[in-house]
Amino acid sequence: MKDTFISDSVVYVGVDDKTIDLFESQYVVPNGVSYNSYIIFDDKIAVMDTVDKRGTEEWLANVKKALGDKKPDYLVVQHLEPDHAGNIQTLAEMFPDMKLVANKKTFQMLPQFFDMELPESRTVTVGEGETLSLGSHTLQFFMAPMVHWPEVMVTYEQSEKILFSADGFGKFGALDTDEDWTCEARRYYMNIVGKYGAQVQALLKKAATLDIATICPLHGPILKEDLGFYIGKYQIWSSYEPEDDGVVIACASIHGNTRKAADKLAEILEKKGAKKVSIFDLARDDMAEAIEDSYRYDKLVLMAASYDGGVFPCMEDYLNHLRSKNFQKRKIAYVQNGSWAPSAGKTMKAIVEQMKNITEIEPMVTIKSTLKPENIPELEALADALLG
């Protein structure tokens, strides 16, 4: 749901993008995405971030409508990624007296994105904990390096207790989409911010010192109620703790035989009392969703066919995604398939060994081409070890 007026003084001027095919050229967004931008009205007027160039026309119309005959005094730049900073130069040229408010790192990186001359008189450099008065509103800035770029900062408006949280607490999905926050926020977090749990934890410690009534992220809905729920999710996600009790079966099958074994293992696990079993065909299903569920649940089974003396490529891709996102604190079991020289298990283990705090479940089950009756007791034993 899109609220134009967050309060009497704070207005939403962002846009929905429902024609985008892939966010960051890799994440499927069936319900689009929002690029959020805000304006704070006071003695001084501050625009909080811009939007992606894909939304320039609509955003400028929103900004002009909100401003009327007024002009902004400041543009606060919290994050330089193009989906939020795409119109910095456009706004700066439109309002030549407007100053840019950002931290030192942002100003260092700005020339990498824009060919624009900014005299010192048009810049306000802010640091950790520093404030900027707009009148009755006071902005306080907190650095959030590597959440998920090095120049990121968040802004706390003291009088209305609003946290402008940059990419924090964001989610996929346009604002006019009626969908559960958690699933798409989790998929967004795990795939985009997931690597940087320690940095998110550091930011959450800063946020814990603030009295927050509203969270205004750069993607997704404005959060006003039950903020403890959202902050609690971020505590879990950023600490890499499992969120739920369940088993993800990540399957890389060439001709369908490994998938049949995966279906059989799922059946066995459910009969033995597994609370949730989620199967992903890594060759066909959304990789980002597979990553999301792998973080959500506490147990993972890797089932893959051998290929070129290694493992079927989609499994290698999946495991490298997990490794790069700092995957940890899980139980992992293995099932390999090979017709003459099974190699998938060794290859999968070599990647998993690069991850931290992983409990590997033995023994590995080896299938030769197709699932046979003698494999069933092995799958039963693997299920017992996994659930034990």
N, C-alpha and C positions, 0 to 999 in steps of 0.2 A: 504494500500500500504506500502510495506516494503522498506525503504531507508537504504542501507548499510552505506553510508557516509552522516552523518548529516552535517558535514563541513569538511574542510581539516584536522582537528585535532581530530574530534569526530566521532567514528565509532560505529554503531549498531552491537551487537553480540548476540542478543536475539534469541529466538526460538518460533515457533508456536506449539501449542499442539491441534491437531484436533482429537485425539482419546479419550480424557477425556470425561467421561459421565456426571459427576456432579462436578462443581467447589465447593470447600470446602464441598464436599459430600452433597450438598443440592441445588445448583443452576444449572438448566438446561442450557447448553451452546451449542446450536445447531450448532454454527459456531466456536466452540472451544474457545481458549483463547491464548493470547501471554504472554510469560514471557520475559520482556525486560531487557537487560543488555547493558552497553555501555563502551567504552574505550576512554579515553582522552590521546592523545599523546603530549608530550612536553619534556622538559629536564627530568622531572619525568613523569612516566606513571601511570595513575590511572584507575582501573577497577571499574565501578559503579554498584555494586550489582551483584549477581549471579542469577541462575534460579532454578526452581523446579527440583528435582531429576529425574522426568519424562523426562526432556530435557537434561540431563547431557551430553550424547554422542555428540549430535549435537552442544550444547553450547561450549563444549571443542574444538570441531573442528573449530568453528567460532573464538574462542579466539586465538587458535594457528595460524590460518590463518592470523588474523589481526596483531598479534604480530610478526610473522616471527621469526627472531633470537633475538628479544628483550625480556626483562623480565619486568613485572610490578613492580613498586615500592610500590604501594598502592592498597588495596582493600577497597573501601568506602562502609560501610554497613549502609544503610538507614533504613532498616526494617528487622526484624528477622523472619517474618512469613515464613514457609518452602517453599512457592512457589517462594520466592525471595532469600532465604538464604540457600537453599538446598545444595549448593556446596561450602560453605565457607571453610570447612575443606579440601575438595578436592583441591581447588586452593592454600590454605595455605601450604599444603604438597608438591604440585607441584613446588611452588616457595618459598623456605624456607627463603629467604631474604626479601620477601614482607611483608609490615606492614599493619595491619588492622586499618582503621580509623573509629571510631564510638564514640558515646557519652557514658557517664558513665552508663546509664541505660542499654544500649545494652551490654556492657561488663559484667555487673552484670548478665544478662539473658543468655549470650552466653553458659555457661556450662550446662544449661538446655537442650540444643539441641545438643551439640557436646562434645565429650570426647577428648579434645585437649589441649595441654600445650602451652600457649602463654606467653613467657617471656616479661617483661616490654619493652624490646628493640624492640619488634615487635608490639607494640600498640601505637596508637596516639589517645588520648582522646580529643574530641573537645566539646565545649560548644556553647551557643547561640551567634551568630554573629561572632564567631572566623573564622579565615581564614587559608588556607593551600596553599602555592605557589607551582605550578608545573613548573614554569618558566615564560612563558608569560601568562599562565592561572592561575587564582586564584580561589580556591573554598571557598565559604562562607557558613557556616552551620546555619540552623535555626531549632530549636526544634519544633516538631509538635505532642506533646503528645496526645494520644487517637484519632489520625487520621490514623488508628483506633486502634493502639496498643500504650502502654505507652512509648515505646522506639523510636518511629518514628521521623526521622528528614528529612528535605529536603536540597538540595544543590544547590546553585546558583553559576554558573561559570561567573565571572565578565567580562571577555574580550569579550566573544561571547554572553553574556546575555542569557544564557541557564538556565532554572530552571529544575533540576532533581527533580520531584515532588512526588516521592514515589508512593503510591496508589492514590494520588490526580490526578484528570483528567483522570483516567483510565476507561476502558470499557471492557465488554466481547467481544469475537470475535477475531479470528486469524487475523493477519495483512494482509493476502492475501484475506480477505473477503471484498467484496464491499457492504457496508451497511451504513445506516444513523448512524452518531455518537450519536445523542441525545438519541434515545430510549434505546440502550444497555448501554450507559453511565449512563442514569437515573436509569435503573434497577440495574446496578452495585452499584451506589451510594446509592440509597434508602435502599437496602437490606444489604449492607456491612458497609457503613459509616453513614447511616441515623441517627442513635441514637446521633451522636456526632456533631450536628449542631453548638453548641457554640464553640467547639474546631476548627471546620473548619472556622468559622467566624474569630477566632483569627489568624489563619494561613493566611487567605485572607488579613487581615490588614497588616501583615508582607509583603506579596507578593506585596501589593499596593505601598510599598516604593521602589520596585525594578523596573528597566527598563528591562522587559522581552521580548525577541524576539522569543524564542522557548521554548516549554514545552516538556520535555521528561519524560513521566510517566512509571511506572513499568508494566502496562498493556495497550494495545491499541496503536493507532497511535501516532506518534510524531506530535505535533501541532505547526504550523509555521505561519498560516494566521488567521486573524480575531480572535485574542486571546480574545478580549473583549466579543465575543459571548460565549466562553467557561467559562470565568470567571463570566460572567453575569448569566449563568445557575447555577453555584455553589453558587452565592450569593442568588439566589431564593431558591434553594434546601436546603441550610444550614440554612436559616431563616424560613423554614417551610411554606413559603407563597405559595398559590396555583399558579401553572404555567399557567393554562388555565381554562376557564369557561366551566364546564361540570359536568355530573352526572355519578358516578360509582354506579352500582347496584351489590352488592355482595350477591350472592344467595346460600343458603345451602338447597338443596331440596332432600328429601329421595326418593319419588316415582314420582317426576316430577310435582306435583301440585303447589308447591311454585314457581317452575320455570315458569309455565304458568302464574302465577300472576306477576312474574318479567317481562315477555315479554309484558304483558298487560300494566304494569306501564311504561315500556320503550316507548310503542306506545303512551300513553297519554302524557308523557313528551315531546316527539318529536312533537306532534301536538300542544302543548302549547308553542313551540319555544325553547326548550332546544338546545343549540348549539352542544352538543355532549352527547350521552348516551352510556356507555360502560358496558356490562353485563359480569360478571364472575360467572361461575359455580364452586364454591369453592371445590367441591368434585372431579373435573376433570381438571380444568384449572391450569396453572402454577401459584403457589402461589406467586412467586417473581414478576411476571408480574401484578398480582392483587394488590400487595403492591405498585408497581411502579405507576400504574394508580391512585390509591387512593391518592397518594401524588401529582400527576400531576393536578388533577381536584379539584374544590372547594366544591363539594357536594357529599355526600355518602348516599346511602340507604342500610340498612342492612335488608335482607329478609331471614328468617330462620324458619325451622320446629323445633318444640319442641322435646326433646329427653331425656328420663330418668330424667324427672323433671328439665331439663336444656335446652341446645340448641344443635342442631346437631353438632357433634365434629369438623367438618371442619370449621364451623363458629367461634367456640371458638379458634381454632388454628389460624385462620386469625386475629381475634381481638387481640390475645396475641402477634402476630407478630407486629401489628400496635403499640400496647402499648409499646412493648420493643424498638421499633424504634422511640419513642418519637413523635408519630403522634399527630398533633394539628392544630388549626386554620381552622377548617372545619365545615360545616353544616352537621348534621347527622339526618336521618329519619329512622323509624323502621316499618317493617311489620313482624308480627309473624304468624305462622301457628300452630294450635293445634287442635286435634280431640276431646279432652275432658277436658284437663286442660292446656291451653296454658302457657308455661313457658319460651319460647325463648326470648321474649321481656325483661323480668325482668333480665334474665341472660346476655343478650347483654348490657343492660343499666349499669349493675354493672361493667362491664369491661370498657365501655366508660367513666364512671364517674371517672376513674383513669387517664384519659387523660386531657390535658390542653387546654383551649381556644376553647372548642367545643360548638357550638350552636345546641341544640337539637330541632328538628322540631316536633311539636305535631299537631294532635293526632297520636298515634300509631294505625296502622290498624291491626285488628285481623281477620284472615281467619280461618274458621273451616273446615278443611280437603280439600275442593276444593273451587275455586273462584266462587262466586255466583253473580247474577245481583246486589244484594244490596251492594256488595263490591265495585262496580265500582265508585259510587259517593264518597266513602271514599278515593279511590285511586286518584280520580280527585282533591279532597280537599288537599290531601297530596302533590300532584304535585304542586298545586297553592302555598301552604305554602313554599315548597322547592324552587320554582323559584321566589317567591315574594321578 
